[in-house]
Amino acid sequence: MDVRRLDLLRELAERGSVTAVAEATGRTPSAVSQQLKVLEREAGMPLTERSGRGVVLTSAGHALARSATEVAVALERASALWDQFRNHPSGEVSLLTFPTVGATLLPQVLADLRSVAGLVVRATDLDPELAEFPDLTNEYDIVLAHTMPGELPWGGRGLRALPLLTEPLDIGLPADHRLAGRAHVTPADLVEETWLGVPPGFPFERILHAIEQAGGRRVEVSQHFSDMRIIEAFIAAGLGIAFVPRYTSGAVPEGIVLKPLRGVASVRQIFALVRPDVAERLAVRTVLEVLVDRAARLERSYDHPSRGAVTPAESSATATD
């Protein structure tokens, strides 16, 4: 069987339609369909069947698509082994980040990788809903994703998820707020406050619901933003309070203080998501190694006095979430 046609079948299993496969591979839908028919003749049995206006994989098609993934992994592993013999992790790696990590972690990663001759990283940013992260691995070699503990929307997708950070989420308050002098805050302190929230489907929503449950009442969310710079500007203007990531939000702006939250688990987890075949490429592995190293350095170097260190209580809350 032709490896390129197997790859088209694998893409169909991932993307769900011939049209999506055609767009992703730079072919016409008719060309994709023709190649899949050739693959069916090679396999000696139907691999797709009609479903409405499109096609879906048969049980044999699904089995062969899984085998196609194994073939792709083996080919990339062989290519990576050859790169190791040459000691040369060359090639282009596409990377998608969300804004806070893109502003704090990614610049150092790319600066470290400048010394690797022949390796080019093409990075862009997006702040998608939680459920959209897995699908983006079809478009990018590495996808930096964040989620709440216990929520793994990429589970069962066959992706490799490399943990980078478990990051506390502090509470951002105006500097003249009544709670600004406290060492930490609790849900009972916060339920009567005006909140600045995130759009529906984004991480952090679940923690706000936990605060409502612990505090015994619903909170008022006046605005919804995905951009942390806008959120911090609204906090500084006295227009509400919000969750602010401890490690990746950068320097604390003037007019804001950040306080640890006690009583509910207030953390997010940051992962690098990679398709299994892509993960075998030496160039991709090189980028991932630097990401892990820089994430660990960021966590170790964090010492901002207005936020404090992760306490045993916070760690315990995280473990039981």
NORKA-V96858 format. One record per helix or strand. SS is the DSSP state (A for helix, B for strand). FROM is the first residue (numbers start at 0). TO is the last residue. Records with the same first field share a line. If there is no record, write none. Layout:
SS->FROM-TO ; FROM-TO
This chain:
A->2-14 ; 17-24 ; 28-42 ; 58-85 ; 98-103 ; 105-112 ; 129-131 ; 133-137 ; 186-189 ; 204-214 ; 227-235 ; 277-279 ; 281-300 ; 311-318
B->47-50 ; 53-56 ; 90-96 ; 118-124 ; 141-146 ; 158-173 ; 183-185 ; 193-196 ; 219-223 ; 240-244 ; 255-261 ; 266-274
